[in-house]
Amino acid sequence: MIPAGAGERTPASRPPGAARAWLRMLGSEAGLTFRRPRNVAVLAVLGLIPVLIGVVMRLFAEPLTAGGADGPGNGGAIFAQITGNGLFLTFAALSVLVQLMLPVAVAVVAGDAIAGEAGAGTLRYLLTAPAGRTRLLAVKYGNAVLFCLAAVSVIAVSSLVVGLALFPIGPITLLSGTTIPFMEGLLRIGLVVLYVTAGMAALAAVALALSTLTEVAIGAIATTVVAVIVVQVLSVIPQLSWLHPYLLTQWWNGFDGVLRDPVATEEMGQGLLVFAAYTAIFGSIAWARFGGKDITS
């Protein structure tokens, strides 16, 4: 049994190369994460879904847009805007996947971060190293954030490749009606990737906090997914409109602000503040639980 604080060094005793040591630990942790077959399979599925969405959109675009004013053409007007430029597939795919599939992928990695090690009996050995609990927890969270970025990037790249292969390439018409050059559209996709990654990083902090409360990884993962579903249900109840601005999932689709001219920086900024608040609150819970209790008993 390892008491709380075991292996923790005081700031004065830490070597000057603490940052390099942290990066080495992060590199090692990331290597394990991205070599794990389960995680590779999750990324592969995330990359495949935009392909399926693109193919379906391509197959049904012409019949829908060919409808009359009172027929399928009404829905086809929006459909035509999406299929009129390959870049729009990225926004469409992220809008679909950010609701559940992407959170599930993040929950699998972040929820397993501490609970998985504790359940397998390897956490007690990690805590015997001089790295300390705080640094180890920071590495675990940093690794989860890297996975968030990788998952969102896989979706974006897959959508971009399929979109450019199946749909026209050129200037893109935003939701506000303004047309921007193709390269500016690519830059806006980069902003979307960063925004969605920030939202998933906030969820990773929630999952990490739950992971410190149990030694059963599937419990932390399932609890995170159920929490996401419950919060999404709450977000569609009109009587709880006062609560909606404080719900994490309410801001995940805030990246549509980049599809307007000018970019809706105020709305996206509020979303980033909510993400930061969730990260700080649940990161503190994870740190308090992991650093102050013997979780290896």
N, C-alpha and C positions, 0 to 999 in steps of 0.2 A: 504494500500500500504506500502510495506517495502522497505526503501531505501537501496542502495548498502552498504554493510559492516555491516548491522544490525546483531546483535548477535555475532559479531566477537570479540574475546578477543585478547588482546596484549599478546606477549610471556611471559611477566612477570606475568600476571594475570592467566595464565593457571596452573591448578593444577598439582602436580607431577605425578598423575596417568593418564596423558593425553593419554599415549599409551594404557593403559588398557581400558580407556573410548572409544578410537577409535576401539579397538578390540571388545568391547561390541556392539558398533554401527554396526560394520561390521557383527558380528554374527547375530544381529537382522535383518539386511538387507538381509543377505544370507538366513535366515530362511524364510522370506517373499518370496524371489525369488524362492527358491526350493520347496515351498509349493503351489505356484501358478499353477493351473491346466494347463494353457497354456504352461508354461516352462517345466512341467513334461511331457506333451505330446510331446514337441519338443525333449526332451532327449530320450523318448521312440522310436520315429521315427528314431533318429540317431542310437539307439541300434538295431533296427530292420533291417535297410538297410544292415549291414554286414552279417546278417543271410541270407537275400535274395541273396546277392552276393555269399556267400559261397555255398548255395544250387545250384545256377545256375552253378557255376564253377564245382561243383561235378558232376552234371548231364551231362555236356558237355565235361568234361575232357577226358574221354575215347574215344568218337568219334573223337575228334580233334587230340589227340596224336596218334590215329591209322591211320591217313592219310599218304599217301605216300609222297615222297620228293617233288612232284610237286602238291600235293593236300593240304588238310587242315593241314597236318602235319607241314607245314612251320610256320603257326601261332601257331600250337600246341606245337612247341618247346618252345616258350615263355610261353605258357599256362602251359606246363608241369613243368616249373621251379617254377611257382606260386603255382601249386597244388601239387608239390612234397614235400612240407613241410608246416605244419599248421601255422607256424609263418608268412609266406608270405601273408596270408590273411589280416593281420593287415596293412601291407604296401599297399596292393592293395586297401583296403577299404578307408584308409586315402587319398590315391592319388585321389580317385574318389570324396570323400565327401568334401575335402578341397577346391575344385573348386567353389562350390556354396552352398550346403546344410549346411555345417558348418558355413560359413560366414553369411548365413541368420539367423541361430540360434543365433549367437553372436549379430547380428544387432537388433534382437528382444529385447534382454535384455538390451544392452548398449544404443540403440536408445530410449528406454522407460525410461531410468534412471532419467533424469531431465524433459524431455518434458511430460512424463506420470504424474509425480507429479504436474507439473504446470497446465496441462490440467484438472486434477482432483481437483485442488484447495488445495491440501495438502502440496504443497511446502512452502507456506507462513507460515504454522504452524511449519514445520521443521526448518525454518529460525529464528523462535522466540526462539529456544533453544540456550543455550550458546555454542554449539559446534562450530559454525562459518561456513561460507561458504566453506572455503578451506578444512576443515576437512570433511565436508559433501560431497564435490566433491570427495575427496580422498576415502571416504567410497564407494561412488557409483562406482568409477573406480575399487577399490579393489574387490567389489562384482562382477563386470563384468569379471574380471580376474579369479575369482574363478569359475564362470560359464564356462568360456573358458576351464579351466582345467578339470572341470567335464564333459563337452561335449566331449572333446578329449579322456578322460579316458573311457567314456562309449563306444565310438567307438572301442578303443583299446581292452578293456576287452571283449566286445561282439565278436569282430573278433577273438581274441585269443581262446575263449571258442569254438566257431563254428569251427575254423580252426583245433584245436586239436581233435575235435569230428569227423570231416569229412575227414581229410587228415593225412598223416603219421607224426610221431613225431620222431625227432632225430636231428643230426647235420644239419646245414643249409648252403647251398651253396650261397655265395654272388654273386653279379653281376660281381665282378672281378675274379670269379672262385675259390676263396679261401673258404674252408670249416671251419666253426667255430662250437664249441659245442653249444648244445641247450641252456644252461644257459647264455652263452654270447649273444646268440640271444635275449633272454629275456631282458638282460641289454640294448641292442641296441634299443629294442622297447621302453624302458623307455626314452632313449635319444630322440627318435622320438616324443614321447608324449610331452616332455618338449619343443622341437623345434617348433612343430605345435602350442602349447599353446602360445608361445611367438609371433608367427605370428598372431594368433587370438587376442591376447592382443593388438597388434598394431592396428588392425581393430577396436577393442572396443574403443580405444582412438579416432579414427576418428568418430565413431558413437556417442560417448559421446559429442564431440565438436559440432556435428550437433544437438544433443539433446538440447544443451543450446541455440540454435538459434530459437527454435520454441516451442509452447505449444501444438503442435499436434504430438503425439508420432508416429503415422503411417507415418507422413511426414518425420521424421528423419530416421525411419526404411527403408522406401522405397528409400529415397535418398542414404542411405548407400548401399543398394543392387544394385541400378542402377549404382552407382559409381564403385562397384566391377565388374559389367558386362562390363561397358565401358572400364575400365582399362584392363580387360582380352582381350577385342577385340583389344585394342592398342598393347598388348603384342605379338600378332601374325602377326602384320603388319611389314614386313621386312624393309620397308623404315624408320621405327621408331626405328631401332635397337639401335641407340644412346640413346634412352629414356628408353629402357627396364631395364637396371640395377637400375633405380630409381623407378620403379613401385613396389608397395607392393606385388601384386599377383605373380610377377615374381619369388619371393623367397619362396613361400609357399611350393613348392615341393622340396625344397632344402634338405629335410630330407633324400633323397635317398643317400646322402653322407655316411650314416651309413651302407649302403649295400655294401660298398667298403672296401678293405683292403690295406693300412690303411684307417681309417675313413677320409673322405674329410673335415678336420677341417677348411681349409682355405675358401672353398666355403660356408660352413655352418656359419662360423664366419662372412662373408660378409653379409649373410642373417640376422643374429642377429643384426648387426650394422644398417641395413636398418630398421628393426623392432624397434630398440631403437630410431632411428631418427624420425620415424613416431609418436611413442609414445610421444617423447619430444615435437615435433612441435604441434601436435593436442591436447596434454594435456595442453600445454601453451595457446592455443586458447580457450579451454574449461575453463581454470582457469580465463583468462582475461575477457571472456564474462560473466561467472557466478559470478565472484567476483566484477566486475566493473560496472554492470548495473542492473537496477531494472527489472527483468524478470518476476515479479509476477503481473504486472499491467494488 
